[in-house]
Amino acid sequence: MTSVGRAYFVRKEGITSFVKPESPVYDDNTNNVLFPFSYSNQVLDITYAGNPFKENMVDVNNQDPNSESDLSVRIISGPSLVTSLGNNFKDYIRSWRSGTIDADSPIEVVVAAEVLRVQEGSFNNISANNGDSWKISTSRPSGENYITGTPTNKYNTTYIFKTPLTFSVVEGGVTQYITFRTMLDQE
């Protein structure tokens, strides 16, 4: 048989199951965790179910997003397009920019983004922040996929940005452009 008649298959390896996102995070009174984004019909919003986001980030003015966490996540969907922002997300922007944003400022998507649905991994079993490639624990892993959370918070499922999201606000009569983005580090 000639080499023309043979078929060769090459298996491509992608990134591992878990990645570390540098994405908008907030302090949930225990750790810095990803914003609890929800997504439906091209609208990116923030869910308040099963987390203290509203109390910590919306009810208190001028709370900037943090950008670092020790979380690892597992990507569980392909990209979805974001063309507008939901009311909870807009409420956060108004609270965050309180004192500078004009009262009647529209909050509009300028550059649509693609988001990826992710699920938080077990910090105790996934994180390698100490540099070791092994872990000894008295606790059994949270599940065979090393996920965390509860049904109330949808097992810590949220969204991160595959491509940056830019939206505009008006502050002091001047249009400002705010970009949310995610950088992924392989864990």
C-alpha positions in Angstrom: 0.0 0.0 0.0 1.4 3.4 -0.9 1.5 6.3 1.5 -1.2 8.0 -0.5 -3.7 5.3 0.5 -3.0 5.7 4.2 -4.8 8.1 6.4 -3.0 9.5 9.5 -4.9 11.1 12.3 -3.2 13.6 14.7 -4.8 14.2 18.0 -4.6 17.9 18.9 -4.2 18.7 22.6 -5.8 21.8 23.8 -5.4 23.6 27.1 -6.1 21.6 30.3 -9.5 21.6 31.8 -8.8 24.4 34.2 -7.6 27.9 33.5 -7.0 30.9 35.8 -8.9 34.0 34.6 -7.8 37.5 35.3 -11.3 39.0 35.0 -13.5 41.4 36.9 -13.8 40.0 40.5 -15.1 41.2 43.8 -14.7 40.2 47.5 -17.5 37.9 48.6 -16.5 38.4 52.3 -14.2 35.3 52.0 -12.3 35.4 48.7 -12.1 37.4 45.5 -14.5 35.7 43.2 -15.6 36.3 39.6 -18.5 38.6 39.0 -21.7 36.5 39.0 -22.6 37.2 35.3 -25.7 35.7 33.7 -26.5 35.6 30.0 -29.6 35.2 28.0 -30.6 36.4 24.5 -27.3 38.3 23.9 -27.8 40.3 27.2 -25.1 40.1 29.9 -26.3 40.8 33.4 -25.4 40.1 37.0 -27.3 37.6 39.1 -27.8 38.2 42.8 -28.9 34.6 43.6 -26.6 32.8 46.1 -24.0 35.6 46.5 -23.5 38.9 48.2 -22.8 40.9 45.0 -25.6 43.4 45.5 -24.8 44.1 49.1 -21.0 44.4 48.5 -20.9 46.1 45.1 -24.2 47.8 44.3 -25.5 49.0 47.6 -22.1 50.6 48.4 -20.9 53.4 46.0 -17.6 53.5 44.2 -16.7 49.8 44.4 -14.1 49.2 41.6 -13.9 45.7 40.2 -10.8 43.8 41.4 -8.7 42.0 38.8 -7.0 39.2 40.6 -8.2 36.1 42.2 -6.8 32.7 43.0 -9.7 30.9 41.2 -9.4 28.3 38.6 -12.3 27.7 36.2 -13.4 25.1 33.8 -14.8 26.4 30.4 -18.1 24.7 29.8 -19.4 26.4 26.6 -18.4 27.9 23.4 -18.6 31.7 22.8 -21.8 33.6 23.0 -22.3 37.1 21.7 -23.1 40.0 24.0 -24.9 43.0 22.4 -26.5 44.7 25.5 -26.3 44.9 29.2 -29.0 43.9 31.7 -30.4 46.2 34.4 -28.4 44.7 37.3 -25.2 45.2 35.4 -26.2 48.8 34.7 -27.1 49.3 38.4 -23.6 48.2 39.3 -22.0 50.6 36.7 -24.1 53.5 38.2 -23.1 52.6 41.7 -19.4 52.1 40.8 -19.2 55.4 38.9 -21.4 57.2 41.5 -20.5 60.9 41.7 -19.1 61.0 38.2 -21.7 59.5 35.9 -24.4 61.8 34.7 -27.8 61.0 36.1 -29.4 60.4 32.7 -26.4 58.7 31.1 -27.2 55.8 28.9 -25.0 52.8 29.4 -24.6 51.3 25.9 -22.4 48.5 24.4 -20.0 50.1 21.9 -18.0 46.9 21.0 -19.9 43.7 21.4 -18.1 40.9 23.2 -18.0 37.1 23.1 -18.3 35.4 26.5 -17.5 31.9 27.7 -19.6 30.1 30.3 -17.3 28.8 33.1 -17.6 26.9 36.3 -15.4 27.6 39.3 -13.1 24.8 40.3 -12.4 23.7 43.8 -9.7 26.0 45.3 -8.5 23.3 47.6 -7.9 20.8 44.8 -7.1 22.8 41.7 -5.0 25.8 42.8 -1.3 25.5 42.6 -0.4 28.8 44.1 2.2 27.3 46.4 4.1 25.9 43.3 3.6 22.3 44.3 2.3 19.8 41.7 0.6 17.7 44.5 -1.9 18.2 47.3 -2.4 16.3 50.5 -5.8 16.9 52.2 -8.1 15.4 54.8 -11.1 16.5 52.6 -12.4 14.5 49.7 -12.7 16.4 46.4 -15.9 18.3 45.9 -16.8 16.0 43.0 -15.2 14.2 40.1 -15.1 17.4 38.1 -13.7 19.4 41.0 -16.5 21.9 40.9 -17.9 24.0 43.8 -21.1 25.8 44.7 -24.7 24.9 45.3 -27.9 24.7 43.3 -28.8 28.3 44.5 -25.7 29.8 42.8 -25.8 27.3 39.9 -22.6 25.7 41.1 -20.7 28.9 40.7 -21.4 29.1 37.0 -20.6 32.5 35.4 -19.2 34.1 32.3 -15.8 35.5 31.4 -14.8 37.5 28.3 -13.4 35.7 25.3 -13.1 39.1 23.6 -13.2 42.5 25.4 -16.5 44.2 26.1 -16.6 48.0 25.7 -19.5 50.1 26.8 -20.0 53.9 27.1 -21.2 56.2 29.9 -21.4 59.9 30.1 -19.5 61.6 32.9 -19.6 65.4 33.3 -21.0 65.7 29.7 -18.0 63.7 28.3 -18.5 60.2 26.9 -16.2 57.6 28.6 -15.5 54.1 27.3 -15.1 51.3 29.8 -13.7 48.0 28.8 -14.0 44.7 30.7 -11.7 41.9 29.6 -10.3 38.6 30.7 -6.8 37.1 30.4 -6.5 33.4 30.8 -3.5 31.7 32.4 -3.1 27.9 32.1 -3.3 26.3 35.5 
